[in-house]
Amino acid sequence: MNERSVAGKRALVTGASSGLGADFARELGRRGAHLIVVARRTDQLEALAAEVRASARVEVDVISADLSAPTAAQSLFDQISRIGKGVDVLINNAGLGLYGRSIEIPWRKEQAMLQIDIVTLAGLTKLFLPQMLERRFGFILNISSIAAYQPTPLYASYSAAKTFVLYYSEALSHELRGSGVSVTVLSPGVTATEFLHVAGQTATAYQRFVMMRSPDVARIGIHALLTGRRHVVPGFLNAALAWGAGLSPHVLSMRLAERLMRSNRPQH
């Protein structure tokens, strides 16, 4: 399928200070989209904005925000509304995981993770969607994970959160068919970003073997979004694992997931 153009449109990318978020911004900038990039680390956002402005010659607005705050989605929406810039493309990339036995992870960290991975994502979708529907034009990309396809011990809350993102996005995509607004869910496997470091895990042999480059995953995700695909799992092995998890009894896929994820004892 041919990609729809986003040249001259405006894209909001959360979690854009590094990794996939920064690469989503670069990819959209190359396609001529103006950008609003959001994260906590203002210095890295400013560096990204300068890079994209120079290479793609598009407008880039920088907003520093903590998306783990309970009011984060509404605050961000209000700030963008005040500057009078509509959002045509929403990339709900901000997210994190926490590695380890659930009982050993402090609740404040787990709560912040769930806020970013579920509540802020759903809130931003809910707030920006009506404007897209009114214009009968819009794209929403939500980031899930192959961890969404089975319960994943040592990433218990994270995998459950990403299951929400997967099912929520697919259902929303179905509800919006014919509206002019496209919803795509991207479910990456292990990607060369800060994810493992932030989660508190040292990469296992399996993770090092299957790890994909962040620019490649971002390019696959944006292509899927602009061609109207409902769901994409980047990488042949990742897709095979996701497919296999759907065919296996939960107890078997869960044990395999635990074995593949187990590395050194986490520090929280």
C-alpha positions as CSV (number, residue, x, y, z in Angstrom):
1,M,0.0,0.0,0.0
2,N,1.1,3.6,-0.7
3,E,1.9,5.9,2.2
4,R,-0.3,8.8,2.9
5,S,1.5,12.1,3.0
6,V,2.1,14.0,6.2
7,A,4.1,16.9,4.6
8,G,3.0,20.1,6.2
9,K,1.1,18.4,8.9
10,R,2.0,18.5,12.6
11,A,3.1,15.5,14.7
12,L,3.4,15.2,18.5
13,V,6.0,12.7,19.6
14,T,6.2,11.9,23.3
15,G,9.3,10.4,24.9
16,A,11.4,12.1,22.2
17,S,14.6,12.8,24.0
18,S,16.3,9.6,22.9
19,G,15.8,6.1,21.4
20,L,12.6,5.4,19.4
21,G,11.1,8.7,20.2
22,A,13.9,10.7,18.7
23,D,14.0,8.3,15.7
24,F,10.2,8.7,15.2
25,A,10.7,12.5,15.1
26,R,13.6,12.2,12.6
27,E,11.5,9.9,10.4
28,L,8.5,12.2,10.4
29,G,10.7,15.2,9.8
30,R,12.1,13.5,6.7
31,R,8.6,13.2,5.5
32,G,8.0,16.9,5.9
33,A,5.9,16.9,9.1
34,H,6.3,19.7,11.6
35,L,7.0,18.5,15.1
36,I,6.2,18.9,18.7
37,V,8.7,16.9,20.8
38,V,8.0,16.1,24.4
39,A,10.1,14.6,27.2
40,R,11.7,15.6,30.5
41,R,15.2,16.1,29.3
42,T,15.1,19.6,27.7
43,D,18.7,19.7,26.6
44,Q,18.4,16.5,24.6
45,L,15.1,17.7,23.1
46,E,16.7,21.0,22.0
47,A,19.6,19.1,20.4
48,L,17.2,16.9,18.5
49,A,15.1,19.9,17.4
50,A,18.2,21.7,16.1
51,E,19.2,18.5,14.2
52,V,15.8,18.0,12.6
53,R,15.4,21.7,11.7
54,A,18.7,21.7,9.9
55,S,18.2,18.4,8.1
56,A,14.5,18.5,7.2
57,R,13.7,22.3,7.3
58,V,10.6,21.8,9.3
59,E,9.2,23.6,12.4
60,V,10.1,21.8,15.8
61,D,8.5,22.9,19.1
62,V,10.1,21.6,22.3
63,I,8.0,21.0,25.4
64,S,9.5,19.7,28.7
65,A,7.0,17.6,30.6
66,D,6.9,14.8,33.2
67,L,4.4,12.4,31.7
68,S,4.2,10.3,34.9
69,A,2.2,13.0,36.6
70,P,-1.5,12.2,37.0
71,T,-2.5,15.4,35.2
72,A,0.2,15.1,32.4
73,A,-2.1,14.4,29.5
74,Q,-4.5,17.3,30.2
75,S,-1.6,19.7,31.0
76,L,0.1,18.8,27.7
77,F,-3.1,19.2,25.7
78,D,-3.8,22.6,27.3
79,Q,-0.3,23.8,26.6
80,I,-0.5,22.8,22.9
81,S,-4.0,24.4,22.6
82,R,-2.7,27.7,24.0
83,I,0.0,27.9,21.3
84,G,-2.7,27.3,18.7
85,K,-1.1,24.3,16.9
86,G,-3.3,21.4,16.0
87,V,-2.0,17.8,16.1
88,D,-2.5,15.7,13.0
89,V,-0.2,12.8,14.0
90,L,0.1,11.5,17.6
91,I,3.0,9.2,18.5
92,N,2.4,7.8,21.9
93,N,6.0,6.6,22.4
94,A,6.7,7.6,26.0
95,G,7.0,4.6,28.2
96,L,9.2,2.5,30.4
97,G,9.5,-1.0,32.0
98,L,10.7,-2.3,35.4
99,Y,12.6,-5.6,35.6
100,G,12.4,-7.9,38.6
101,R,10.0,-9.8,40.9
102,S,6.9,-7.6,41.4
103,I,7.0,-7.7,45.2
104,E,10.5,-6.2,45.1
105,I,9.7,-3.2,42.9
106,P,8.7,-0.1,44.9
107,W,5.1,0.9,44.4
108,R,6.0,4.5,43.6
109,K,8.1,3.3,40.6
110,E,5.5,0.9,39.4
111,Q,2.7,3.5,39.7
112,A,4.7,6.0,37.7
113,M,5.3,3.3,35.0
114,L,1.6,2.5,34.8
115,Q,0.7,6.1,34.6
116,I,3.0,6.7,31.6
117,D,2.4,3.4,29.9
118,I,-1.4,3.3,30.2
119,V,-3.1,6.4,31.7
120,T,-1.1,9.2,29.9
121,L,-1.3,7.3,26.6
122,A,-5.0,6.8,26.8
123,G,-5.5,10.4,28.0
124,L,-3.6,11.9,25.1
125,T,-5.5,9.7,22.6
126,K,-8.8,10.8,24.1
127,L,-7.9,14.5,24.1
128,F,-6.5,14.8,20.6
129,L,-8.8,12.4,18.8
130,P,-11.9,14.7,18.6
131,Q,-10.0,17.3,16.6
132,M,-8.7,14.6,14.2
133,L,-12.3,13.3,13.7
134,E,-13.6,16.8,13.1
135,R,-10.9,17.3,10.3
136,R,-11.5,13.7,9.1
137,F,-7.7,13.4,9.1
138,G,-5.3,11.9,11.6
139,F,-2.8,9.2,12.6
140,I,-2.2,7.7,16.0
141,L,0.7,5.4,16.7
142,N,0.7,3.6,20.1
143,I,3.7,1.6,21.2
144,S,3.1,-1.8,22.7
145,S,5.6,-4.7,22.9
146,I,6.0,-8.4,22.1
147,A,5.7,-8.7,25.9
148,A,2.0,-8.0,25.4
149,Y,1.4,-11.5,24.0
150,Q,1.8,-13.5,27.2
151,P,2.2,-12.9,30.9
152,T,5.9,-12.2,31.4
153,P,7.4,-12.9,34.9
154,L,10.0,-10.4,35.8
155,Y,8.2,-7.8,33.7
156,A,4.7,-8.6,35.2
157,S,3.2,-5.1,35.3
158,Y,5.0,-3.9,32.1
159,S,3.7,-6.8,30.0
160,A,0.2,-6.3,31.4
161,A,0.3,-2.6,30.6
162,K,1.4,-3.3,27.0
163,T,-1.4,-5.8,26.6
164,F,-3.8,-3.0,27.4
165,V,-2.1,-0.8,24.8
166,L,-2.3,-3.6,22.2
167,Y,-6.0,-4.4,22.7
168,Y,-7.0,-0.8,23.3
169,S,-5.4,0.3,20.0
170,E,-6.8,-2.5,18.0
171,A,-10.3,-2.0,19.3
172,L,-10.1,1.8,18.7
173,S,-8.8,1.2,15.2
174,H,-11.9,-0.9,14.5
175,E,-14.2,1.7,16.0
176,L,-12.7,4.5,13.8
177,R,-12.8,2.7,10.5
178,G,-14.1,5.0,7.8
179,S,-13.5,8.1,9.9
180,G,-10.4,9.3,8.2
181,V,-8.4,8.7,11.4
182,S,-6.0,5.7,11.4
183,V,-4.8,3.9,14.6
184,T,-1.8,1.6,14.5
185,V,-0.1,-0.3,17.3
186,L,3.6,-1.1,17.0
187,S,4.9,-4.0,19.1
188,P,8.7,-4.1,19.1
189,G,10.9,-6.6,20.5
190,V,14.2,-5.7,22.2
191,T,15.5,-2.5,20.7
192,A,18.8,-0.7,21.1
193,T,17.6,2.1,23.3
194,E,17.9,3.1,27.0
195,F,15.0,0.7,27.9
196,L,17.0,-2.1,29.6
197,H,19.2,0.4,31.5
198,V,16.1,2.3,32.8
199,A,14.3,-1.1,33.6
200,G,17.3,-2.2,35.7
201,Q,18.3,-5.2,33.6
202,T,21.5,-6.4,32.0
203,A,20.9,-7.7,28.5
204,T,20.6,-11.5,28.2
205,A,22.2,-13.5,25.4
206,Y,18.8,-13.8,23.8
207,Q,18.2,-10.1,24.0
208,R,21.6,-9.3,22.5
209,F,20.9,-11.7,19.7
210,V,17.5,-10.4,18.7
211,M,18.1,-6.7,19.4
212,M,17.0,-4.4,16.5
213,R,18.3,-0.9,15.7
214,S,16.1,1.9,16.8
215,P,16.0,3.8,13.4
216,D,14.9,0.5,11.7
217,V,12.0,0.0,14.2
218,A,10.9,3.6,13.9
219,R,10.9,3.4,10.1
220,I,8.8,0.2,10.2
221,G,6.4,1.8,12.6
222,I,5.9,5.1,10.6
223,H,5.5,3.1,7.4
224,A,2.8,0.9,9.0
225,L,1.1,4.0,10.3
226,L,1.0,5.9,7.0
227,T,-0.2,2.8,5.1
228,G,-3.1,2.3,7.5
229,R,-2.0,-1.0,9.1
230,R,-3.7,-1.8,12.3
231,H,-0.8,-3.7,13.9
232,V,2.8,-4.5,13.2
233,V,5.5,-6.5,14.9
234,P,9.0,-5.5,13.5
235,G,11.5,-8.3,12.8
236,F,10.8,-11.8,11.6
237,L,11.8,-13.5,14.9
238,N,9.8,-11.1,17.0
239,A,6.7,-11.7,14.8
240,A,7.3,-15.5,15.0
241,L,7.5,-15.3,18.8
242,A,4.3,-13.2,19.0
243,W,2.5,-15.6,16.7
244,G,3.7,-18.6,18.7
245,A,2.6,-17.2,22.0
246,G,-0.9,-16.9,20.7
247,L,-0.9,-20.7,19.9
248,S,0.7,-21.9,23.1
249,P,-1.0,-22.5,26.5
250,H,-0.3,-19.5,28.7
251,V,1.7,-21.6,31.2
252,L,4.2,-22.6,28.5
253,S,4.6,-19.2,26.8
254,M,4.9,-17.6,30.3
255,R,7.7,-20.1,31.3
256,L,9.5,-19.4,28.0
257,A,9.2,-15.7,28.5
258,E,10.6,-15.9,32.0
259,R,13.6,-18.0,30.8
260,L,14.3,-15.5,28.0
261,M,14.1,-12.5,30.3
262,R,16.1,-13.8,33.3
263,S,19.5,-12.2,33.8
264,N,21.2,-10.7,36.8
265,R,19.3,-9.7,39.9
266,P,17.9,-6.2,39.4
267,Q,18.7,-3.1,41.5
268,H,15.7,-1.0,42.5
